[in-house]
Amino acid sequence: MNPILWNHNRSTVPQGSRFDRRAILQCGAFRRAPGVAFRGWRRTTFLAFLLGSVAALGVAQISLLAQETGPIRIATSPLPQGHGLAAEHPNDQGLKTHPDVIFADDFETGPLEGRWDDTRNPGGAVLRWAGTDAFPGLGRRCLRVEAHLDRDTGGGLTQWFESAPRIFIRFYTRFVPPCDYIHHFVTLRANRGLRGADKWSGFGGAGSKPAGDERFSTAIEPWGNWGRWPAPGKWHFYSYWHAMRPAPDGKYWGNHFDVPEAPLIPPGQWICVEFMLQHNRPGQPDGEQAFWIDGRLQGHWTGINWRTSEKLQANALTLEAYVTDRWARQPTNMVEFDNVVIARRYIGPATTSRTAAVPAAE
């Protein structure tokens, strides 16, 4: 069964769209009154029409099946695991200079202000520096997001960037005990552009279905399964796109891409999280997404029709801990981030010594 939370109905192709005897008889051109033969048809004309009908019906059936099947989690993935680009740069030193790296921040130097394009830090009391406890591969300093239920919903950072056909996002995170359930986490958004109003087309719209030339997004998030799993839960994708399925209430909330066999997220431990999004050809269901935990591939989905316009590109990354009292009960909730990288190739976990990386052809 496809582990996508929304109801994944594989309905049949509508009657008459399959090429069988009944379909042929339902075509108006083949109907005749009793006693009237096909005398007006030459054999070659009939065969040409028949072959054309077969082709048209076949294409229609394939198209309908592609639309109705939707995203599929594949059992055997060609994507790499283990070491990646980061293996060429111990402790991520110099990784940002790699030609396949678009953006990188290890939070080791400089102030909070001005390092990313947009900062959400209510009252200046949500974002702060913290220590990494000398975790292998990381530096001394990390970013802490501290959410307070009595006065804010947390905060975070957003960076816009020049997109690519395939985007990889890698970061380290730690849920500081007793951190509760997180409402929203790390999100990759597609916008119409990088300037003016176009750079914001991918933001907002909760509960509504996006237009195919307006926005799409996918978020890697800890999910508590409605409180059934202890906080912070298990990793999954939470995605919006123009071909998504509605919720039972008729609204369009993010569709879940789940890995039922995944282990629970361990509080208090540094975790390497990486995810990938591949753009589809506009209007075609050939987009993809996947995610890795500590270098191990957890899930890879294909058949996603992310967009209908080439102009729409995944070009904004938001790193945040958004916490609300809907599920969280702890008055203060802290999440830490470090070694964020955006790249065109698989990145992999940070290493302490130089190791052979995954070849460029993936």
N, C-alpha and C positions, 0 to 999 in steps of 0.2 A: 504493500500500500504506500502510496506517495505521502511522505510525512510533511504535508503542507496543511496548516490548521484549517483553512477554509474548506468548505465542502467541495470535494474534488469529483464532481459527477462526470463520468465519461458517457454522456448521452450519445445515442446512435445518430448516424447521418439521417436527415429527414427523408421520409419515404419519397421515392422517385428520383433521388439524387444518385442512387447506385445504378450501375449498368446491369440490369437484368431484364428479363422478358416483360415484366410488369412495367418497368420504367419506360421501355420502348413503346409499349401500348398506350402509356399515358401521354406520350408526346403528341401534340395536336397534328403534326404533319403525318403521323402514321395512322390516325383514326380515319375510318371510312364508314359510310352508310352500308347497310346490308345489301349485298349483291353488286357493290361497286368495287372493281379491282383497281390495282395501282397501275392502270394503263398509261397514265400521264408521266410515269417515272421510267427513264431509261436505266438499265442495270448499272452503268458506270456512275450515273447521278445518284442512284440509291446508295451504292457502296461508298461514295464520297461523303454523302450526308451521314451515313451510318458511322464511318470512321471519325468524322468530325464530332458527332454526338458522343462517341466513346471518349475521345480526348477531352472534350469539354466537361463531361460528367466526371471523368477521372480527376481532372484538375480541381473541380469543385469539391469532390470528396476529400482529396488530400488537403485542400485549404481548410475545409470545415473541421477535419480531424485535427489539424495543427492548432486551430483556434481553440477547440474544445479540450484538447489534451493539456495545454498549458505547461508550466514548469515541471520538470521531472528531475528527481535526484538520481544520478547515475551511480551504479554499483562499482564500476571500475573506471577510475579517472586517470587521464594522462598527465594531470598536474603534478608538479614536483612536491617533494616533502623534504624535511630536514634542512640541511644547509642551503643558503641562497647567496644573494649579493653581500649580505652582512659578513659572511665568512671571510671575505677578502679584506675586511677592515676590523681588526680586533677592537673590542669595546666601542664599535661604531665610529672610531676615529677616522676622519676623512671620508666617511661614507657619503656625505652630502655632495662631494665633488664627483662622484661616479656619474658618467654620462646618462645612465638610466634612472637616476634619482631626480625627482622633480622638486621635492621639498624635504627638509629634515630638521628636527629640533630635539636636542638632548637636554635642554633646560639647564645646562651647566653654568652658563654665564649670562650676564645682562639682566635688566629689569623685566617685570611682567609686561609693562606698557610698551606697545609698539612692536612686539615680536611677531604677533599674528595680526591679520587684517581687522578682526573684530574681537572685542573682549566683553564678556558679561560677568561682572564682578560686583554684585549689589552691595553698596555701602563700603566697598573695599575690604569686605570681611569674608569673602568666599574663596578666593584664589590666594594661595600662599605657597612658599617653598617648604619642602620637607626633605629629610634624609632618606637614602635608599637602603640603609643598613648593609652597605658594601655588597649588594647582590652581584654575582658574576656577570660581567658584560655591561653593567650600567655604571654611571659615574657616581658622584656623591650627592647630587641634588635632583629632585623630581618636583613635579607640580602636584599640589594637593588641592582638591575641590571639596570644600566643607559646606554642606547644606544644612540649614537650620529650619526645622518645620514651623517654628513660631514667627519667622520673619522673612524667609526667602525660599526659593525652590532650587537652590544651588546656582551654578554658573558654568562658564566654559569659554572656549576659544573657537574661532572660525577662521579658516584660511582658504582663499580662492586660489586657483592655479590653472595653468594651461593643461587641458585634458589630453588623453591618448585613447586609442582604441581599447586598450586593456589597462586597468588601473589596479595597483596593489597598495594597500594601506597596512602598515605594521606599527604596533605600539605595545608598550608594556603597561600593565595596570595591576593595582593591588587594592582590595576592598578591606579597609581598616576595620577590624572588629570593634564594636558590634554593628557594622554597617547593615542597614536594612535593605528592602527591595528598592531598586532603581527604576524610575519611570521611563526615562530615555537616556541614551548613552552616546555612542559614537556613530555619527551619521554622514554618509556621502550623498550629496544632493546634486541633481542636474539642473542647470539654469540655462536660459537662452543665450547668455553672454557673460562677459566679465565687467561690463560697465553700465552705469545708469540703472534704470529699472530692471533691465534684463538680468543683472547679477542676483536679483532677489526673487525671480520667478519660481524658484524651487523651494522657497520657504513658506511655511503656513499650509493651510488647506487640510488640517486634520478632520477626518470624517467625510471628506469629499473625494470623488474620483478625479484624478488629474486628466487634463487633456494631453494627447500624445505629443503636442508641440509646446507644452507649457512646463512640465516638471515630471521628474520621477526621483525616487530616493530609496536607499536601502541603509538600514542601521544594524550594526552588530550589537546585541544587547543581552544582558542577563535577564532571564525570564523565570518567574516563580511559579508558573502554571496555576495562577489564581490562588496562591498561598499553599499549594500542595507540596511544594519543595521548599526546604529551608533557604533563607536568603543567603546569598543573592540569587540562587537558582541555577539554571543551565543556559549555555550560550545558544542563541538562534538569530536568524535574520527577521527584521520587521520592515516590510517593503511596500511602497506605493508606486503604482504605474497605471497607465491608461487601460490595461487589459486585466486589472485585478478583479477579484470577486467581492461582492458585497457581504456585509455581516448580516446576521439574522434580523437586526433592527432596520435593515434597509440602507444603512449608511456605509461608507467606505473607510473602514479603519485598516491600518496596515495588515497585510497578509503575512502570516507566520511561515517561516521555513525552518522546520524543527529537525533535530537529531535525537530521536527518542532514547537511543542507547548511550548518549553522552553522559559523562559523569557530572556530578554536582561541582559547582565552582568552589574551590577552597578559599575561605576567608583568610586574610592575613598573609597570603603568599603572592609573590610576583608571578605574573602570567604573561607570556608572549602571545598576543592576539594578532592575527593577520587575516585580511579578507581581500577578495578580488572581485571586480566587476568588469565584464566584457560588454561593450556596447553592441547592440544589434544593428543590422542594416535597417534603416527606417522602414517600419511597417512589417518587418519579418521576425518570426519567433526564433531568432538564433543568438539571442543574448544569453549571458551566463553570470553566475555568481558562485563563490566558494569561500570557505573560511578554514583556517588552521589554528590550532591551539598548541603552543610550545613546539611548533614545527610539524605537527601531525595533522594531516588533512581530515577534517570532520565531516564535511558535506560539500557536494558539488552539484549544482543545479543547472540544467540547460533548458532551451526552449522558451526563453523569456523575451517577450516583445516589449522592451523598455520604452520605445519612442516611435514616433511617426515622422520626425523631422531631424535631419542631419545637424541642424543648428543647436539642438538640445544635447548638451554634453555634461557628463559628471565632472564638476569643476569646483566643488566647495566641500571641505571637510570640517565638521563640527565635532570637537572633543568636549564632552560635558558630562556632568552627573546632575540630572534633573530629577528631583525627588519631591513627591507630593504625599499628603496624608491619606491618600486613597488606600495605599497598602503599607506604607512605612509607619512605624510607631516610635522608632528611636528619635529623640529630639534633635540629635546631631548625627549626621552621616558623612563619613569621609571616604573618598576614593582618590587614589594617586595614579598619575600617569608619567611615563618617561619614554625616551627614545622613539619619537614619532617619525615615521618615514612614509613618503608617498613616492611610488616608483612605477616604472613601466614593466618591470620584471619581478618575479618572486624574490622576496627579501630574506626571509628566514630569521631565526633567532640570532641575537648578538652572541659573539664568541669572545673568548679571552686570548685566543691565538689564531693565527692565520690558518684557514682550512680551505680545501678545494670547494669551490662554489658550484652550483648547478649550471650546466652549459646554457648559453644565451638562447638556443633554440629549445623552446619548451612545448 
